[in-house]
Amino acid sequence: MDQIHSTTEQHAKGKHLTYDERMIIQIRHKEGCSPNHIAAEIGCAPNTVRNELRRGTIDLYNGHVQRYKAKQGQQVCEQIRM
């Protein structure tokens, strides 16, 4: 499995996910990785990944398919910050 970013630096507690981290979540989720595995890769809590997957998941094809989209997760985060 190819890694996009180094996992040596940890995600700071209380900080928002970056768009790049959301893209990693999107790619790894599509590959079938667990939230625990994704969290270890980006250096955050597994519950952060689960919450992000819940917030950024959209319905496609009249609600028949659900997919996580990093762009949607970023938009939701920006709306919450306002």
HTML snippet that shows the backbone in 3Dmol.js (N, CA, C, O; Angstrom):
<script src="https://3Dmol.org/build/3Dmol-min.js"></script>
<div id="view" style="width:600px;height:400px;position:relative"></div>
<script>
const pdb = `
ATOM      1  N   MET A   1       0.850  -1.169   0.000  1.00  0.00           N
ATOM      2  CA  MET A   1       0.000   0.000   0.000  1.00  0.00           C
ATOM      3  C   MET A   1       0.899   1.237   0.000  1.00  0.00           C
ATOM      4  O   MET A   1       1.780   1.367   0.851  1.00  0.00           O
ATOM      5  N   ASP A   2       0.684   2.124  -0.930  1.00  0.00           N
ATOM      6  CA  ASP A   2       1.481   3.335  -1.024  1.00  0.00           C
ATOM      7  C   ASP A   2       0.968   4.387  -0.059  1.00  0.00           C
ATOM      8  O   ASP A   2      -0.240   4.587   0.069  1.00  0.00           O
ATOM      9  N   GLN A   3       1.882   5.055   0.616  1.00  0.00           N
ATOM     10  CA  GLN A   3       1.493   6.121   1.522  1.00  0.00           C
ATOM     11  C   GLN A   3       1.731   7.457   0.849  1.00  0.00           C
ATOM     12  O   GLN A   3       2.773   7.673   0.231  1.00  0.00           O
ATOM     13  N   ILE A   4       0.761   8.355   0.969  1.00  0.00           N
ATOM     14  CA  ILE A   4       0.876   9.672   0.362  1.00  0.00           C
ATOM     15  C   ILE A   4       1.753  10.572   1.218  1.00  0.00           C
ATOM     16  O   ILE A   4       2.592  11.305   0.692  1.00  0.00           O
ATOM     17  N   HIS A   5       1.568  10.523   2.522  1.00  0.00           N
ATOM     18  CA  HIS A   5       2.293  11.395   3.435  1.00  0.00           C
ATOM     19  C   HIS A   5       2.996  10.558   4.493  1.00  0.00           C
ATOM     20  O   HIS A   5       2.612   9.421   4.766  1.00  0.00           O
ATOM     21  N   SER A   6       4.014  11.133   5.071  1.00  0.00           N
ATOM     22  CA  SER A   6       4.709  10.489   6.168  1.00  0.00           C
ATOM     23  C   SER A   6       3.811  10.490   7.400  1.00  0.00           C
ATOM     24  O   SER A   6       3.077  11.449   7.641  1.00  0.00           O
ATOM     25  N   THR A   7       3.871   9.427   8.167  1.00  0.00           N
ATOM     26  CA  THR A   7       3.038   9.327   9.372  1.00  0.00           C
ATOM     27  C   THR A   7       3.832   9.645  10.627  1.00  0.00           C
ATOM     28  O   THR A   7       3.378   9.350  11.733  1.00  0.00           O
ATOM     29  N   THR A   8       5.010  10.242  10.479  1.00  0.00           N
ATOM     30  CA  THR A   8       5.843  10.504  11.649  1.00  0.00           C
ATOM     31  C   THR A   8       5.300  11.643  12.495  1.00  0.00           C
ATOM     32  O   THR A   8       5.505  11.645  13.709  1.00  0.00           O
ATOM     33  N   GLU A   9       4.613  12.615  11.896  1.00  0.00           N
ATOM     34  CA  GLU A   9       4.070  13.714  12.696  1.00  0.00           C
ATOM     35  C   GLU A   9       2.628  13.405  13.086  1.00  0.00           C
ATOM     36  O   GLU A   9       1.843  12.910  12.278  1.00  0.00           O
ATOM     37  N   GLN A  10       2.300  13.703  14.320  1.00  0.00           N
ATOM     38  CA  GLN A  10       0.975  13.421  14.840  1.00  0.00           C
ATOM     39  C   GLN A  10       0.039  14.597  14.621  1.00  0.00           C
ATOM     40  O   GLN A  10       0.473  15.749  14.607  1.00  0.00           O
ATOM     41  N   HIS A  11      -1.225  14.312  14.451  1.00  0.00           N
ATOM     42  CA  HIS A  11      -2.253  15.329  14.312  1.00  0.00           C
ATOM     43  C   HIS A  11      -2.448  15.984  15.682  1.00  0.00           C
ATOM     44  O   HIS A  11      -2.655  15.287  16.676  1.00  0.00           O
ATOM     45  N   ALA A  12      -2.385  17.301  15.738  1.00  0.00           N
ATOM     46  CA  ALA A  12      -2.510  18.004  17.010  1.00  0.00           C
ATOM     47  C   ALA A  12      -3.937  17.907  17.541  1.00  0.00           C
ATOM     48  O   ALA A  12      -4.898  18.050  16.785  1.00  0.00           O
ATOM     49  N   LYS A  13      -4.068  17.667  18.831  1.00  0.00           N
ATOM     50  CA  LYS A  13      -5.372  17.535  19.453  1.00  0.00           C
ATOM     51  C   LYS A  13      -6.123  18.861  19.371  1.00  0.00           C
ATOM     52  O   LYS A  13      -5.562  19.918  19.657  1.00  0.00           O
ATOM     53  N   GLY A  14      -7.396  18.798  18.980  1.00  0.00           N
ATOM     54  CA  GLY A  14      -8.225  19.996  18.894  1.00  0.00           C
ATOM     55  C   GLY A  14      -8.125  20.729  17.570  1.00  0.00           C
ATOM     56  O   GLY A  14      -8.781  21.755  17.391  1.00  0.00           O
ATOM     57  N   LYS A  15      -7.330  20.237  16.642  1.00  0.00           N
ATOM     58  CA  LYS A  15      -7.171  20.874  15.340  1.00  0.00           C
ATOM     59  C   LYS A  15      -8.118  20.229  14.331  1.00  0.00           C
ATOM     60  O   LYS A  15      -8.454  19.051  14.442  1.00  0.00           O
ATOM     61  N   HIS A  16      -8.535  21.009  13.357  1.00  0.00           N
ATOM     62  CA  HIS A  16      -9.393  20.491  12.297  1.00  0.00           C
ATOM     63  C   HIS A  16      -8.566  19.677  11.309  1.00  0.00           C
ATOM     64  O   HIS A  16      -7.365  19.895  11.154  1.00  0.00           O
ATOM     65  N   LEU A  17      -9.221  18.748  10.652  1.00  0.00           N
ATOM     66  CA  LEU A  17      -8.556  17.989   9.606  1.00  0.00           C
ATOM     67  C   LEU A  17      -8.308  18.899   8.407  1.00  0.00           C
ATOM     68  O   LEU A  17      -9.115  19.778   8.108  1.00  0.00           O
ATOM     69  N   THR A  18      -7.206  18.686   7.737  1.00  0.00           N
ATOM     70  CA  THR A  18      -6.921  19.442   6.525  1.00  0.00           C
ATOM     71  C   THR A  18      -7.569  18.739   5.341  1.00  0.00           C
ATOM     72  O   THR A  18      -8.010  17.594   5.446  1.00  0.00           O
ATOM     73  N   TYR A  19      -7.619  19.441   4.218  1.00  0.00           N
ATOM     74  CA  TYR A  19      -8.196  18.840   3.017  1.00  0.00           C
ATOM     75  C   TYR A  19      -7.354  17.632   2.584  1.00  0.00           C
ATOM     76  O   TYR A  19      -7.904  16.637   2.112  1.00  0.00           O
ATOM     77  N   ASP A  20      -6.044  17.709   2.739  1.00  0.00           N
ATOM     78  CA  ASP A  20      -5.173  16.582   2.384  1.00  0.00           C
ATOM     79  C   ASP A  20      -5.475  15.356   3.248  1.00  0.00           C
ATOM     80  O   ASP A  20      -5.479  14.229   2.752  1.00  0.00           O
ATOM     81  N   GLU A  21      -5.727  15.574   4.531  1.00  0.00           N
ATOM     82  CA  GLU A  21      -6.080  14.457   5.417  1.00  0.00           C
ATOM     83  C   GLU A  21      -7.431  13.872   5.022  1.00  0.00           C
ATOM     84  O   GLU A  21      -7.631  12.659   5.084  1.00  0.00           O
ATOM     85  N   ARG A  22      -8.344  14.728   4.621  1.00  0.00           N
ATOM     86  CA  ARG A  22      -9.641  14.241   4.151  1.00  0.00           C
ATOM     87  C   ARG A  22      -9.496  13.420   2.868  1.00  0.00           C
ATOM     88  O   ARG A  22     -10.215  12.440   2.669  1.00  0.00           O
ATOM     89  N   MET A  23      -8.574  13.818   2.008  1.00  0.00           N
ATOM     90  CA  MET A  23      -8.327  13.049   0.782  1.00  0.00           C
ATOM     91  C   MET A  23      -7.750  11.672   1.122  1.00  0.00           C
ATOM     92  O   MET A  23      -8.093  10.680   0.478  1.00  0.00           O
ATOM     93  N   ILE A  24      -6.888  11.608   2.114  1.00  0.00           N
ATOM     94  CA  ILE A  24      -6.357  10.312   2.555  1.00  0.00           C
ATOM     95  C   ILE A  24      -7.490   9.444   3.070  1.00  0.00           C
ATOM     96  O   ILE A  24      -7.554   8.253   2.763  1.00  0.00           O
ATOM     97  N   ILE A  25      -8.391  10.037   3.858  1.00  0.00           N
ATOM     98  CA  ILE A  25      -9.541   9.289   4.368  1.00  0.00           C
ATOM     99  C   ILE A  25     -10.374   8.763   3.198  1.00  0.00           C
ATOM    100  O   ILE A  25     -10.787   7.604   3.203  1.00  0.00           O
ATOM    101  N   GLN A  26     -10.619   9.604   2.202  1.00  0.00           N
ATOM    102  CA  GLN A  26     -11.423   9.192   1.051  1.00  0.00           C
ATOM    103  C   GLN A  26     -10.764   8.031   0.307  1.00  0.00           C
ATOM    104  O   GLN A  26     -11.428   7.051  -0.030  1.00  0.00           O
ATOM    105  N   ILE A  27      -9.469   8.139   0.053  1.00  0.00           N
ATOM    106  CA  ILE A  27      -8.754   7.099  -0.688  1.00  0.00           C
ATOM    107  C   ILE A  27      -8.720   5.788   0.090  1.00  0.00           C
ATOM    108  O   ILE A  27      -9.025   4.727  -0.455  1.00  0.00           O
ATOM    109  N   ARG A  28      -8.352   5.865   1.358  1.00  0.00           N
ATOM    110  CA  ARG A  28      -8.242   4.648   2.174  1.00  0.00           C
ATOM    111  C   ARG A  28      -9.611   4.007   2.419  1.00  0.00           C
ATOM    112  O   ARG A  28      -9.722   2.782   2.442  1.00  0.00           O
ATOM    113  N   HIS A  29     -10.650   4.820   2.599  1.00  0.00           N
ATOM    114  CA  HIS A  29     -11.991   4.274   2.800  1.00  0.00           C
ATOM    115  C   HIS A  29     -12.445   3.534   1.546  1.00  0.00           C
ATOM    116  O   HIS A  29     -13.053   2.467   1.630  1.00  0.00           O
ATOM    117  N   LYS A  30     -12.145   4.106   0.391  1.00  0.00           N
ATOM    118  CA  LYS A  30     -12.504   3.457  -0.879  1.00  0.00           C
ATOM    119  C   LYS A  30     -11.750   2.140  -1.056  1.00  0.00           C
ATOM    120  O   LYS A  30     -12.277   1.197  -1.645  1.00  0.00           O
ATOM    121  N   GLU A  31     -10.512   2.072  -0.546  1.00  0.00           N
ATOM    122  CA  GLU A  31      -9.724   0.843  -0.606  1.00  0.00           C
ATOM    123  C   GLU A  31     -10.219  -0.209   0.385  1.00  0.00           C
ATOM    124  O   GLU A  31      -9.821  -1.372   0.308  1.00  0.00           O
ATOM    125  N   GLY A  32     -11.085   0.196   1.313  1.00  0.00           N
ATOM    126  CA  GLY A  32     -11.630  -0.744   2.280  1.00  0.00           C
ATOM    127  C   GLY A  32     -10.916  -0.773   3.613  1.00  0.00           C
ATOM    128  O   GLY A  32     -11.128  -1.693   4.403  1.00  0.00           O
ATOM    129  N   CYS A  33     -10.080   0.204   3.882  1.00  0.00           N
ATOM    130  CA  CYS A  33      -9.362   0.262   5.155  1.00  0.00           C
ATOM    131  C   CYS A  33     -10.319   0.635   6.290  1.00  0.00           C
ATOM    132  O   CYS A  33     -11.301   1.349   6.084  1.00  0.00           O
ATOM    133  N   SER A  34     -10.017   0.146   7.471  1.00  0.00           N
ATOM    134  CA  SER A  34     -10.841   0.442   8.637  1.00  0.00           C
ATOM    135  C   SER A  34     -10.534   1.846   9.152  1.00  0.00           C
ATOM    136  O   SER A  34      -9.455   2.380   8.894  1.00  0.00           O
ATOM    137  N   PRO A  35     -11.486   2.450   9.884  1.00  0.00           N
ATOM    138  CA  PRO A  35     -11.215   3.752  10.491  1.00  0.00           C
ATOM    139  C   PRO A  35      -9.996   3.736  11.418  1.00  0.00           C
ATOM    140  O   PRO A  35      -9.277   4.732  11.509  1.00  0.00           O
ATOM    141  N   ASN A  36      -9.759   2.624  12.100  1.00  0.00           N
ATOM    142  CA  ASN A  36      -8.593   2.521  12.984  1.00  0.00           C
ATOM    143  C   ASN A  36      -7.303   2.592  12.172  1.00  0.00           C
ATOM    144  O   ASN A  36      -6.354   3.263  12.579  1.00  0.00           O
ATOM    145  N   HIS A  37      -7.258   1.920  11.052  1.00  0.00           N
ATOM    146  CA  HIS A  37      -6.070   1.935  10.195  1.00  0.00           C
ATOM    147  C   HIS A  37      -5.844   3.332   9.613  1.00  0.00           C
ATOM    148  O   HIS A  37      -4.713   3.818   9.581  1.00  0.00           O
ATOM    149  N   ILE A  38      -6.908   3.969   9.159  1.00  0.00           N
ATOM    150  CA  ILE A  38      -6.820   5.314   8.588  1.00  0.00           C
ATOM    151  C   ILE A  38      -6.340   6.300   9.651  1.00  0.00           C
ATOM    152  O   ILE A  38      -5.486   7.144   9.381  1.00  0.00           O
ATOM    153  N   ALA A  39      -6.892   6.189  10.859  1.00  0.00           N
ATOM    154  CA  ALA A  39      -6.510   7.091  11.951  1.00  0.00           C
ATOM    155  C   ALA A  39      -5.033   6.939  12.297  1.00  0.00           C
ATOM    156  O   ALA A  39      -4.350   7.929  12.562  1.00  0.00           O
ATOM    157  N   ALA A  40      -4.545   5.719  12.295  1.00  0.00           N
ATOM    158  CA  ALA A  40      -3.123   5.497  12.579  1.00  0.00           C
ATOM    159  C   ALA A  40      -2.257   6.134  11.498  1.00  0.00           C
ATOM    160  O   ALA A  40      -1.173   6.639  11.787  1.00  0.00           O
ATOM    161  N   GLU A  41      -2.729   6.111  10.262  1.00  0.00           N
ATOM    162  CA  GLU A  41      -1.944   6.676   9.166  1.00  0.00           C
ATOM    163  C   GLU A  41      -1.864   8.199   9.234  1.00  0.00           C
ATOM    164  O   GLU A  41      -0.801   8.777   9.005  1.00  0.00           O
ATOM    165  N   ILE A  42      -2.992   8.852   9.550  1.00  0.00           N
ATOM    166  CA  ILE A  42      -2.959  10.320   9.578  1.00  0.00           C
ATOM    167  C   ILE A  42      -2.664  10.871  10.968  1.00  0.00           C
ATOM    168  O   ILE A  42      -2.467  12.075  11.127  1.00  0.00           O
ATOM    169  N   GLY A  43      -2.630  10.010  11.967  1.00  0.00           N
ATOM    170  CA  GLY A  43      -2.232  10.435  13.309  1.00  0.00           C
ATOM    171  C   GLY A  43      -3.322  11.124  14.093  1.00  0.00           C
ATOM    172  O   GLY A  43      -3.069  12.132  14.753  1.00  0.00           O
ATOM    173  N   CYS A  44      -4.526  10.599  14.032  1.00  0.00           N
ATOM    174  CA  CYS A  44      -5.628  11.163  14.820  1.00  0.00           C
ATOM    175  C   CYS A  44      -6.385  10.026  15.488  1.00  0.00           C
ATOM    176  O   CYS A  44      -6.030   8.858  15.324  1.00  0.00           O
ATOM    177  N   ALA A  45      -7.418  10.359  16.232  1.00  0.00           N
ATOM    178  CA  ALA A  45      -8.221   9.355  16.918  1.00  0.00           C
ATOM    179  C   ALA A  45      -9.136   8.643  15.917  1.00  0.00           C
ATOM    180  O   ALA A  45      -9.617   9.270  14.973  1.00  0.00           O
ATOM    181  N   PRO A  46      -9.382   7.348  16.108  1.00  0.00           N
ATOM    182  CA  PRO A  46     -10.284   6.619  15.212  1.00  0.00           C
ATOM    183  C   PRO A  46     -11.693   7.218  15.163  1.00  0.00           C
ATOM    184  O   PRO A  46     -12.358   7.172  14.128  1.00  0.00           O
ATOM    185  N   ASN A  47     -12.139   7.779  16.285  1.00  0.00           N
ATOM    186  CA  ASN A  47     -13.472   8.380  16.298  1.00  0.00           C
ATOM    187  C   ASN A  47     -13.525   9.627  15.415  1.00  0.00           C
ATOM    188  O   ASN A  47     -14.581   9.948  14.870  1.00  0.00           O
ATOM    189  N   THR A  48     -12.412  10.328  15.266  1.00  0.00           N
ATOM    190  CA  THR A  48     -12.355  11.476  14.365  1.00  0.00           C
ATOM    191  C   THR A  48     -12.626  11.027  12.939  1.00  0.00           C
ATOM    192  O   THR A  48     -13.362  11.685  12.203  1.00  0.00           O
ATOM    193  N   VAL A  49     -12.032   9.908  12.552  1.00  0.00           N
ATOM    194  CA  VAL A  49     -12.243   9.376  11.200  1.00  0.00           C
ATOM    195  C   VAL A  49     -13.690   8.930  11.034  1.00  0.00           C
ATOM    196  O   VAL A  49     -14.303   9.190   9.999  1.00  0.00           O
ATOM    197  N   ARG A  50     -14.240   8.260  12.044  1.00  0.00           N
ATOM    198  CA  ARG A  50     -15.647   7.829  11.962  1.00  0.00           C
ATOM    199  C   ARG A  50     -16.591   9.025  11.830  1.00  0.00           C
ATOM    200  O   ARG A  50     -17.528   8.996  11.032  1.00  0.00           O
ATOM    201  N   ASN A  51     -16.343  10.071  12.612  1.00  0.00           N
ATOM    202  CA  ASN A  51     -17.171  11.275  12.523  1.00  0.00           C
ATOM    203  C   ASN A  51     -17.040  11.920  11.151  1.00  0.00           C
ATOM    204  O   ASN A  51     -18.036  12.363  10.579  1.00  0.00           O
ATOM    205  N   GLU A  52     -15.835  11.979  10.621  1.00  0.00           N
ATOM    206  CA  GLU A  52     -15.613  12.571   9.305  1.00  0.00           C
ATOM    207  C   GLU A  52     -16.317  11.760   8.220  1.00  0.00           C
ATOM    208  O   GLU A  52     -16.895  12.334   7.297  1.00  0.00           O
ATOM    209  N   LEU A  53     -16.273  10.452   8.320  1.00  0.00           N
ATOM    210  CA  LEU A  53     -16.965   9.610   7.348  1.00  0.00           C
ATOM    211  C   LEU A  53     -18.476   9.844   7.408  1.00  0.00           C
ATOM    212  O   LEU A  53     -19.151   9.849   6.379  1.00  0.00           O
ATOM    213  N   ARG A  54     -18.995  10.035   8.608  1.00  0.00           N
ATOM    214  CA  ARG A  54     -20.429  10.288   8.754  1.00  0.00           C
ATOM    215  C   ARG A  54     -20.805  11.642   8.155  1.00  0.00           C
ATOM    216  O   ARG A  54     -21.813  11.755   7.457  1.00  0.00           O
ATOM    217  N   ARG A  55     -20.002  12.663   8.424  1.00  0.00           N
ATOM    218  CA  ARG A  55     -20.312  14.010   7.949  1.00  0.00           C
ATOM    219  C   ARG A  55     -20.137  14.165   6.440  1.00  0.00           C
ATOM    220  O   ARG A  55     -20.889  14.903   5.804  1.00  0.00           O
ATOM    221  N   GLY A  56     -19.160  13.482   5.868  1.00  0.00           N
ATOM    222  CA  GLY A  56     -18.837  13.693   4.465  1.00  0.00           C
ATOM    223  C   GLY A  56     -19.438  12.690   3.508  1.00  0.00           C
ATOM    224  O   GLY A  56     -19.126  12.716   2.317  1.00  0.00           O
ATOM    225  N   THR A  57     -20.291  11.807   3.994  1.00  0.00           N
ATOM    226  CA  THR A  57     -20.898  10.801   3.135  1.00  0.00           C
ATOM    227  C   THR A  57     -22.127  11.385   2.450  1.00  0.00           C
ATOM    228  O   THR A  57     -22.989  11.992   3.086  1.00  0.00           O
ATOM    229  N   ILE A  58     -22.183  11.185   1.130  1.00  0.00           N
ATOM    230  CA  ILE A  58     -23.315  11.687   0.348  1.00  0.00           C
ATOM    231  C   ILE A  58     -23.992  10.523  -0.360  1.00  0.00           C
ATOM    232  O   ILE A  58     -23.392   9.468  -0.570  1.00  0.00           O
ATOM    233  N   ASP A  59     -25.257  10.735  -0.725  1.00  0.00           N
ATOM    234  CA  ASP A  59     -26.021   9.745  -1.469  1.00  0.00           C
ATOM    235  C   ASP A  59     -25.843   9.988  -2.958  1.00  0.00           C
ATOM    236  O   ASP A  59     -25.941  11.121  -3.429  1.00  0.00           O
ATOM    237  N   LEU A  60     -25.582   8.928  -3.687  1.00  0.00           N
ATOM    238  CA  LEU A  60     -25.462   8.992  -5.136  1.00  0.00           C
ATOM    239  C   LEU A  60     -26.515   8.084  -5.767  1.00  0.00           C
ATOM    240  O   LEU A  60     -27.019   7.160  -5.128  1.00  0.00           O
ATOM    241  N   TYR A  61     -26.834   8.356  -7.004  1.00  0.00           N
ATOM    242  CA  TYR A  61     -27.778   7.522  -7.758  1.00  0.00           C
ATOM    243  C   TYR A  61     -29.108   7.364  -7.027  1.00  0.00           C
ATOM    244  O   TYR A  61     -29.557   6.252  -6.752  1.00  0.00           O
ATOM    245  N   ASN A  62     -29.728   8.506  -6.720  1.00  0.00           N
ATOM    246  CA  ASN A  62     -31.030   8.544  -6.048  1.00  0.00           C
ATOM    247  C   ASN A  62     -31.030   7.800  -4.716  1.00  0.00           C
ATOM    248  O   ASN A  62     -32.020   7.162  -4.356  1.00  0.00           O
ATOM    249  N   GLY A  63     -29.926   7.882  -3.990  1.00  0.00           N
ATOM    250  CA  GLY A  63     -29.851   7.295  -2.659  1.00  0.00           C
ATOM    251  C   GLY A  63     -29.498   5.828  -2.624  1.00  0.00           C
ATOM    252  O   GLY A  63     -29.532   5.219  -1.554  1.00  0.00           O
ATOM    253  N   HIS A  64     -29.160   5.238  -3.756  1.00  0.00           N
ATOM    254  CA  HIS A  64     -28.847   3.808  -3.784  1.00  0.00           C
ATOM    255  C   HIS A  64     -27.395   3.514  -3.393  1.00  0.00           C
ATOM    256  O   HIS A  64     -27.073   2.394  -2.997  1.00  0.00           O
ATOM    257  N   VAL A  65     -26.535   4.502  -3.503  1.00  0.00           N
ATOM    258  CA  VAL A  65     -25.120   4.320  -3.178  1.00  0.00           C
ATOM    259  C   VAL A  65     -24.673   5.469  -2.282  1.00  0.00           C
ATOM    260  O   VAL A  65     -25.009   6.627  -2.531  1.00  0.00           O
ATOM    261  N   GLN A  66     -23.912   5.143  -1.237  1.00  0.00           N
ATOM    262  CA  GLN A  66     -23.357   6.172  -0.368  1.00  0.00           C
ATOM    263  C   GLN A  66     -21.845   6.150  -0.483  1.00  0.00           C
ATOM    264  O   GLN A  66     -21.224   5.088  -0.430  1.00  0.00           O
ATOM    265  N   ARG A  67     -21.252   7.331  -0.643  1.00  0.00           N
ATOM    266  CA  ARG A  67     -19.802   7.454  -0.768  1.00  0.00           C
ATOM    267  C   ARG A  67     -19.316   8.636   0.048  1.00  0.00           C
ATOM    268  O   ARG A  67     -20.000   9.654   0.160  1.00  0.00           O
ATOM    269  N   TYR A  68     -18.130   8.490   0.616  1.00  0.00           N
ATOM    270  CA  TYR A  68     -17.494   9.603   1.310  1.00  0.00           C
ATOM    271  C   TYR A  68     -16.763  10.447   0.282  1.00  0.00           C
ATOM    272  O   TYR A  68     -16.039   9.921  -0.563  1.00  0.00           O
ATOM    273  N   LYS A  69     -16.954  11.767   0.357  1.00  0.00           N
ATOM    274  CA  LYS A  69     -16.274  12.708  -0.521  1.00  0.00           C
ATOM    275  C   LYS A  69     -15.568  13.744   0.341  1.00  0.00           C
ATOM    276  O   LYS A  69     -16.191  14.382   1.190  1.00  0.00           O
ATOM    277  N   ALA A  70     -14.272  13.910   0.123  1.00  0.00           N
ATOM    278  CA  ALA A  70     -13.473  14.855   0.909  1.00  0.00           C
ATOM    279  C   ALA A  70     -13.985  16.280   0.732  1.00  0.00           C
ATOM    280  O   ALA A  70     -13.989  17.062   1.684  1.00  0.00           O
ATOM    281  N   LYS A  71     -14.412  16.618  -0.471  1.00  0.00           N
ATOM    282  CA  LYS A  71     -14.916  17.962  -0.751  1.00  0.00           C
ATOM    283  C   LYS A  71     -16.163  18.255   0.085  1.00  0.00           C
ATOM    284  O   LYS A  71     -16.312  19.358   0.610  1.00  0.00           O
ATOM    285  N   GLN A  72     -17.052  17.277   0.207  1.00  0.00           N
ATOM    286  CA  GLN A  72     -18.261  17.438   1.026  1.00  0.00           C
ATOM    287  C   GLN A  72     -17.886  17.584   2.497  1.00  0.00           C
ATOM    288  O   GLN A  72     -18.460  18.417   3.199  1.00  0.00           O
ATOM    289  N   GLY A  73     -16.936  16.792   2.972  1.00  0.00           N
ATOM    290  CA  GLY A  73     -16.479  16.891   4.358  1.00  0.00           C
ATOM    291  C   GLY A  73     -15.896  18.257   4.654  1.00  0.00           C
ATOM    292  O   GLY A  73     -16.124  18.811   5.730  1.00  0.00           O
ATOM    293  N   GLN A  74     -15.138  18.812   3.701  1.00  0.00           N
ATOM    294  CA  GLN A  74     -14.557  20.143   3.866  1.00  0.00           C
ATOM    295  C   GLN A  74     -15.653  21.203   3.927  1.00  0.00           C
ATOM    296  O   GLN A  74     -15.579  22.121   4.744  1.00  0.00           O
ATOM    297  N   GLN A  75     -16.665  21.086   3.073  1.00  0.00           N
ATOM    298  CA  GLN A  75     -17.763  22.058   3.071  1.00  0.00           C
ATOM    299  C   GLN A  75     -18.542  22.018   4.382  1.00  0.00           C
ATOM    300  O   GLN A  75     -18.895  23.066   4.923  1.00  0.00           O
ATOM    301  N   VAL A  76     -18.810  20.840   4.888  1.00  0.00           N
ATOM    302  CA  VAL A  76     -19.522  20.706   6.156  1.00  0.00           C
ATOM    303  C   VAL A  76     -18.703  21.330   7.284  1.00  0.00           C
ATOM    304  O   VAL A  76     -19.252  22.022   8.142  1.00  0.00           O
ATOM    305  N   CYS A  77     -17.415  21.092   7.285  1.00  0.00           N
ATOM    306  CA  CYS A  77     -16.542  21.664   8.310  1.00  0.00           C
ATOM    307  C   CYS A  77     -16.562  23.183   8.258  1.00  0.00           C
ATOM    308  O   CYS A  77     -16.633  23.840   9.297  1.00  0.00           O
ATOM    309  N   GLU A  78     -16.500  23.738   7.072  1.00  0.00           N
ATOM    310  CA  GLU A  78     -16.515  25.198   6.932  1.00  0.00           C
ATOM    311  C   GLU A  78     -17.852  25.780   7.390  1.00  0.00           C
ATOM    312  O   GLU A  78     -17.880  26.868   7.965  1.00  0.00           O
ATOM    313  N   GLN A  79     -18.960  25.077   7.145  1.00  0.00           N
ATOM    314  CA  GLN A  79     -20.270  25.544   7.601  1.00  0.00           C
ATOM    315  C   GLN A  79     -20.342  25.512   9.121  1.00  0.00           C
ATOM    316  O   GLN A  79     -20.908  26.419   9.732  1.00  0.00           O
ATOM    317  N   ILE A  80     -19.783  24.491   9.731  1.00  0.00           N
ATOM    318  CA  ILE A  80     -19.810  24.368  11.188  1.00  0.00           C
ATOM    319  C   ILE A  80     -18.984  25.490  11.831  1.00  0.00           C
ATOM    320  O   ILE A  80     -19.366  26.022  12.873  1.00  0.00           O
ATOM    321  N   ARG A  81     -17.865  25.847  11.216  1.00  0.00           N
ATOM    322  CA  ARG A  81     -16.995  26.883  11.767  1.00  0.00           C
ATOM    323  C   ARG A  81     -17.645  28.266  11.782  1.00  0.00           C
ATOM    324  O   ARG A  81     -17.286  29.104  12.609  1.00  0.00           O
ATOM    325  N   MET A  82     -18.574  28.510  10.900  1.00  0.00           N
ATOM    326  CA  MET A  82     -19.200  29.845  10.803  1.00  0.00           C
ATOM    327  C   MET A  82     -20.071  30.135  11.965  1.00  0.00           C
ATOM    328  O   MET A  82     -20.667  31.209  12.037  1.00  0.00           O
TER     329      MET A  82
END
`;
const viewer = $3Dmol.createViewer("view");
viewer.addModel(pdb, "pdb");
viewer.setStyle({}, {cartoon: {color: "spectrum"}});
viewer.zoomTo();
viewer.render();
</script>
